[in-house]
């Protein structure tokens, strides 16, 4: 993108904050698959839409190296961009992969049929049952009727044994129904985003039936003709240069805000993906949100990697919050300038934004977009 055009686009973005206007202001705006699996800290779909629309071109390659559940790449794919998502979390990477290549309803139901047959071959061991005694808010076993729990454990064993493979959409749908406060959920009454201590009666709920209902609902809204299937990776952002051979036109990403952890609020779904108690203390240390609390110098590696992936003239937009501990925004400005040109910045005051039923620590007061360009 030409420098003058980029500067004008940044100025217009700040002037309009288009994702805050009209229907775009609603967190429910956007294609239904944005809500394929609930997830704390998810990028606002309308913001992703306008960032992709304003700072990339149709047919261009758009990457989010910290993709989370794939909000930016999915919106890029909807807008006819060649999207790439990546995340280190097995939960986020599974959901991101599902959005990059959604199946037809018949294909999704066939995936579920294979899972059902596979579950019939699973014999649970005493060790498998012990796994259900893990928990952060309550033990896993406290969330389900005993028969439902056995089905969850069998499905988990299939996931851990066989991996995501080509069934990401099915697994993402199952991760969504693991807990919640509505009829779709397998659990007793809990919260759909963070699995707070469950309440209510233990009622048997069929995993296969709930899963069939979920994929049917999720796939009810058709994809637009502009949609392009994208790529999805599971791993550390540092490994992306070995996986992505063609430079990308645009990077749009949101590093974790200070104080945010993605493993603990999502602990039940992380458990299903294979994490055990020790992983929340040890494996989580390898994640960016933990590393940045020790030193923001980790972003030297981040910007080095992104500069390597970005083509000359390519744009990198970084979304980050301010108002709490430290000055991550200031650090990213300086560290980014060591590898890319800082062209501009936009700021949005979010002090009055709703917390959507979750306790808000009240740390984030402003959202910043830092716009860099590779020379």
C-alpha positions as MATLAB code, in Angstrom:
seq = 'XXXXXXXXXXXXXXXXXXXXXXXXXXXXXXXXXXXXXXXXXXXXXXXXXXXXXXXXXXXXXXXXXXXXXXXXXXXXXXXXXXXXXXXXXXXXXXXXXXXXXXXXXXXXXXXXXXXXXXXXXXXXXXXXXXXXXXXXXXXXXXXXXXXXXXXXXXXXXXXXXXXXXXXXXXXXXXXXXXXXXXXXXXXXXXXXXXXXXXXXXXXXXXXXXXXXXXXXXXXXXXXXXXXXXXXXXXXXXXXXXXXXXXXXXXXXXXXXXXXXXXXXXXXXXXXXXXXXXXXXXXXXXXXXXXXXXXXXXXXXXXXXXXXXXXXXXXXXXXXXXXXXXXXXXXXXXXXXXXXXXXXXXXXXXXXXXXXXXXXXXXXXXXXXXXXXXXX';
ca = [
       0.000    0.000    0.000;
       1.308    3.451   -0.862;
       2.365    5.478    2.185;
       0.031    8.398    1.407;
      -2.921    6.041    0.941;
      -2.143    4.300    4.221;
      -1.916    7.611    6.086;
      -5.267    8.697    4.652;
      -6.877    5.373    5.617;
      -5.595    5.697    9.191;
      -6.905    9.253    9.453;
     -10.311    8.205    8.179;
     -10.380    5.189   10.517;
      -9.742    7.453   13.525;
     -12.276   10.024   12.358;
     -15.098    7.525   11.826;
     -14.270    4.562   14.072;
     -16.643    2.785   11.653;
     -16.997   -0.353   13.760;
     -18.743    1.751   16.452;
     -21.430    3.090   14.102;
     -24.971    1.798   13.596;
     -25.388   -1.975   13.440;
     -21.609   -2.436   13.629;
     -21.649   -1.292   17.273;
     -23.320   -4.531   18.352;
     -21.071   -7.383   19.465;
     -23.628   -9.655   17.796;
     -22.918   -8.108   14.390;
     -21.498  -10.379   11.731;
     -21.774  -13.871   10.331;
     -23.105  -16.532   12.667;
     -19.861  -18.548   12.535;
     -18.083  -15.793   14.468;
     -19.905  -17.335   17.460;
     -19.051  -20.934   16.606;
     -17.461  -21.362   20.045;
     -17.713  -18.842   22.886;
     -14.345  -17.476   23.993;
     -13.268  -14.811   26.460;
     -11.248  -11.975   24.955;
     -12.486  -12.509   21.398;
     -11.774   -9.755   18.866;
     -14.896   -7.728   18.010;
     -16.093   -8.962   14.567;
     -17.068   -5.478   13.374;
     -13.620   -4.128   14.202;
     -12.042   -7.031   12.330;
     -14.319   -6.325    9.368;
     -13.339   -2.682    9.072;
      -9.640   -3.305    9.624;
      -9.624   -5.902    6.845;
     -11.770   -3.732    4.572;
      -9.682   -0.594    5.161;
      -6.140   -1.985    5.218;
      -6.099   -4.934    2.822;
      -7.173   -5.589   -0.741;
      -9.447   -8.249   -2.205;
      -7.441  -11.364   -2.961;
      -4.564  -10.249   -0.729;
      -2.989  -12.475    1.902;
      -4.054  -11.540    5.453;
      -2.395  -13.132    8.494;
      -3.145  -13.094   12.196;
      -0.154  -14.766   13.926;
      -1.999  -14.610   17.278;
      -5.296  -15.594   15.717;
      -7.256  -16.734   18.760;
     -10.518  -18.258   17.553;
      -9.965  -16.795   14.093;
     -12.120  -13.657   14.137;
      -9.811  -11.556   11.933;
      -8.946  -14.355    9.456;
     -12.595  -15.444    9.177;
     -13.693  -11.889    8.451;
     -10.859  -11.629    5.919;
     -12.055  -14.845    4.248;
     -15.621  -13.486    4.113;
     -14.292  -10.392    2.333;
     -12.463  -12.411   -0.306;
      -8.974  -12.292    1.192;
      -6.644  -15.277    1.397;
      -6.667  -15.653    5.157;
      -4.204  -17.370    7.502;
      -4.743  -17.938   11.217;
      -2.363  -19.291   13.852;
      -2.567  -19.834   17.596;
      -0.578  -21.719   20.210;
      -3.660  -22.790   22.175;
      -5.180  -26.102   21.030;
      -8.639  -24.721   21.821;
      -8.222  -21.508   19.830;
      -6.402  -23.227   16.979;
      -9.203  -25.791   16.614;
     -11.896  -23.121   16.420;
      -9.794  -21.013   14.043;
      -9.251  -23.986   11.742;
     -12.988  -24.701   11.727;
     -13.759  -21.187   10.518;
     -11.145  -21.312    7.792;
     -12.732  -24.329    6.123;
     -16.361  -24.931    7.170;
     -17.875  -28.197    5.879;
     -21.315  -28.707    4.379;
     -23.993  -29.884    6.793;
     -23.856  -33.396    5.323;
     -20.078  -33.475    5.788;
     -20.386  -32.255    9.399;
     -23.041  -34.851   10.245;
     -20.843  -37.553    8.699;
     -17.973  -36.417   10.955;
     -20.277  -36.797   13.965;
     -21.365  -40.252   12.807;
     -17.715  -41.332   12.663;
     -17.144  -39.935   16.143;
     -20.153  -41.828   17.494;
     -18.859  -45.093   16.055;
     -15.377  -44.398   17.383;
     -16.721  -43.676   20.876;
     -18.390  -47.103   20.928;
     -14.935  -48.688   20.713;
     -13.528  -46.717   23.670;
     -13.073  -48.476   26.998;
     -12.416  -45.963   29.752;
      -9.763  -46.798   32.307;
      -9.527  -45.829   35.963;
      -7.011  -43.179   34.925;
      -9.541  -41.668   32.501;
     -12.075  -41.344   35.318;
      -9.474  -39.693   37.545;
      -9.023  -37.065   34.806;
     -12.587  -35.937   35.522;
     -11.630  -34.933   39.059;
      -9.547  -32.035   37.764;
     -11.060  -28.565   37.821;
     -10.512  -24.890   38.612;
     -14.021  -23.676   39.461;
     -15.280  -27.171   40.257;
     -14.244  -30.645   39.197;
     -15.121  -31.692   35.646;
     -17.365  -34.410   37.045;
     -19.479  -31.776   38.827;
     -20.613  -30.340   35.488;
     -22.292  -33.434   34.026;
     -24.753  -36.219   34.653;
     -22.696  -39.424   35.157;
     -23.742  -40.841   31.763;
     -23.003  -37.587   29.962;
     -19.631  -37.466   31.705;
     -18.719  -40.880   30.294;
     -19.565  -39.648   26.790;
     -17.466  -36.502   27.290;
     -14.521  -38.604   28.483;
     -14.795  -40.936   25.497;
     -14.975  -38.054   23.032;
     -11.995  -36.426   24.752;
     -10.014  -39.630   24.385;
     -10.757  -39.689   20.648;
      -9.644  -36.071   20.343;
      -6.419  -36.699   22.254;
      -5.673  -39.884   20.303;
      -6.535  -38.794   16.780;
      -6.199  -35.014   16.894;
      -8.202  -32.479   14.921;
      -7.342  -33.821   11.438;
     -10.070  -32.700    9.031;
     -12.800  -32.581   11.673;
     -12.067  -29.160   13.178;
     -15.620  -27.923   12.719;
     -17.077  -30.854   14.635;
     -14.585  -30.451   17.465;
     -15.116  -26.687   17.673;
     -18.855  -27.288   17.904;
     -18.350  -29.832   20.671;
     -16.089  -27.454   22.577;
     -18.872  -24.883   22.459;
     -21.516  -27.157   23.987;
     -19.274  -28.373   26.816;
     -20.712  -25.772   29.176;
     -23.280  -23.000   29.232;
     -26.607  -21.781   30.604;
     -28.865  -22.627   27.672;
     -30.489  -25.845   26.392;
     -27.635  -26.522   23.949;
     -25.109  -27.126   26.753;
     -24.081  -30.578   27.955;
     -23.322  -29.239   31.414;
     -25.445  -28.286   34.361;
     -26.172  -24.543   34.421;
     -22.927  -22.585   34.149;
     -21.652  -19.633   32.114;
     -21.199  -19.997   28.345;
     -17.822  -18.209   28.281;
     -16.161  -18.996   31.618;
     -17.254  -22.271   33.294;
     -18.238  -20.945   36.692;
     -19.259  -23.466   39.371;
     -22.340  -25.264   37.965;
     -25.772  -25.314   39.580;
     -29.009  -27.216   39.065;
     -30.007  -30.823   38.671;
     -27.893  -33.527   37.056;
     -29.814  -34.283   33.849;
     -28.594  -36.685   31.169;
     -27.872  -34.951   27.877;
     -26.731  -36.893   24.828;
     -23.391  -35.633   23.509;
     -24.097  -36.805   19.962;
     -27.586  -35.279   19.916;
     -26.384  -31.922   21.276;
     -23.493  -31.951   18.797;
     -25.794  -32.653   15.851;
     -28.041  -29.804   16.927;
     -25.084  -27.462   17.249;
     -23.586  -28.067   13.793;
     -27.033  -27.848   12.209;
     -27.598  -24.465   13.837;
     -24.076  -23.187   13.149;
     -24.242  -24.055    9.448;
     -27.725  -22.626    8.888;
     -26.391  -19.283    7.647;
     -24.822  -19.614    4.180;
     -21.393  -18.214    3.406;
     -21.281  -15.367    0.863;
     -19.953  -16.024   -2.660;
     -16.904  -13.900   -1.766;
     -15.754  -16.378    0.913;
     -12.334  -17.936    0.321;
     -11.194  -20.933    2.331;
      -8.075  -20.126    4.319;
      -5.164  -21.769    6.088;
      -4.873  -22.587    9.786;
      -1.834  -23.423   11.903;
      -1.429  -24.563   15.488;
       1.817  -23.467   17.063;
       4.091  -20.682   18.236;
       4.243  -17.534   16.109;
       8.026  -17.971   15.944;
       7.541  -21.077   13.809;
       5.472  -19.376   11.117;
       8.357  -18.523    8.745;
       8.889  -22.268    8.313;
       5.200  -22.777    7.518;
       4.314  -19.738    5.407;
       6.456  -19.596    2.286;
       4.764  -16.716    0.448;
       4.959  -13.242    2.058;
       1.662  -11.786    3.259;
       0.194   -8.421    2.288;
      -1.335   -7.551    5.651;
      -0.953   -8.599    9.275;
      -3.823   -7.739   11.625;
      -3.423   -8.977   15.167;
      -4.182   -8.318   18.821;
      -1.550   -9.309   21.401;
      -2.920  -10.234   24.832;
      -3.785   -7.281   27.028;
      -1.837   -6.984   30.276;
      -3.436   -9.158   32.958;
      -5.225  -11.400   30.449;
      -4.827  -15.185   30.517;
      -6.531  -17.355   27.931;
      -5.976  -20.726   29.597;
      -7.738  -20.257   32.933;
     -11.023  -18.662   31.754;
     -11.198  -21.425   29.135;
      -9.974  -24.175   31.447;
     -12.746  -26.741   30.826;
     -12.302  -26.567   27.071;
      -8.510  -26.625   27.459;
      -8.923  -29.742   29.620;
     -10.945  -31.387   26.843;
      -8.103  -30.577   24.444;
      -5.724  -32.576   26.645;
      -4.390  -30.156   29.232;
      -3.816  -31.462   32.725;
      -3.327  -29.648   36.030;
       0.424  -29.178   35.573;
      -0.068  -27.617   32.120;
      -1.801  -24.596   33.625;
       1.352  -23.946   35.664;
       4.103  -25.049   33.265;
       2.958  -25.175   29.632;
       1.191  -21.829   30.020;
       4.573  -20.211   30.709;
       5.371  -20.564   26.993;
       2.406  -18.380   26.041;
       2.848  -14.727   25.142;
       0.482  -13.459   27.841;
       2.703  -15.015   30.519;
       6.008  -14.062   28.882;
       5.111  -10.390   28.524;
       4.538  -10.050   32.274;
       8.242  -10.741   32.797;
       9.545   -8.610   29.956;
       8.034   -6.991   26.887;
      11.319   -7.728   25.116;
       9.566  -10.882   23.878;
       8.013   -8.558   21.292;
      11.412   -8.123   19.683;
      11.002  -11.705   18.466;
       7.390  -10.991   17.561;
       8.141   -7.991   15.360;
      11.192   -9.718   13.861;
       8.983  -12.631   12.818;
       6.211  -10.408   11.473;
       8.663   -8.292    9.458;
      10.016  -11.498    7.965;
       6.520  -12.619    6.946;
       5.361   -9.268    5.576;
       6.067   -8.282    1.973;
       7.698   -4.903    1.187;
       5.054   -2.205    1.466;
       2.873   -4.515    3.529;
       0.845   -3.199    6.456;
       0.751   -4.453   10.044;
      -2.086   -3.332   12.346;
      -1.683   -4.094   16.050;
      -4.652   -3.800   18.435;
      -3.803   -3.331   22.117;
      -5.369   -1.857   25.245;
      -4.083    0.679   27.759;
      -5.095    1.958   31.169;
      -3.850   -0.784   33.469;
      -0.432   -1.886   34.620;
       2.617   -0.893   32.637;
       2.754    0.752   29.232;
       2.512   -2.069   26.729;
       1.300    0.316   24.025;
       4.391    2.494   24.442;
       6.654   -0.549   24.455;
       5.086   -1.879   21.249;
       5.487    1.488   19.559;
       9.210    1.483   20.279;
       9.898   -2.208   19.688;
       7.921   -2.235   16.457;
       9.865    0.731   15.101;
      13.017   -1.365   15.332;
      11.745   -3.539   12.482;
       8.965   -1.602   10.720;
       7.944    2.003   10.138;
       5.295    3.328   12.526;
       2.921    5.207   10.217;
       0.067    6.122   12.550;
      -2.181    5.276   15.482;
      -5.872    5.395   16.350;
      -7.416    5.481   19.836;
     -10.882    4.571   21.120;
     -12.136    5.255   24.662;
     -13.842    2.095   25.979;
     -14.380    2.994   29.631;
     -18.169    2.734   29.220;
     -18.208   -0.564   27.335;
     -20.426   -3.288   28.817;
     -18.768   -6.263   30.493;
     -21.405   -8.693   29.097;
     -22.114  -10.415   32.399;
     -18.503  -11.004   33.414;
     -16.643   -9.218   36.175;
     -14.505   -6.563   34.544;
     -11.197   -5.758   36.180;
     -11.610   -2.210   34.907;
      -8.056   -2.073   33.628;
      -8.563   -1.236   29.970;
      -9.586    2.355   29.289;
      -8.515    2.802   25.672;
      -8.078    0.589   22.635;
      -5.175    1.512   20.384;
      -4.442    0.514   16.812;
      -0.780    0.857   15.862;
      -0.163    0.848   12.112;
       3.251   -0.205   10.819;
       4.588   -0.660    7.316;
       7.498   -2.614    5.978;
       9.845   -0.467    3.911;
];
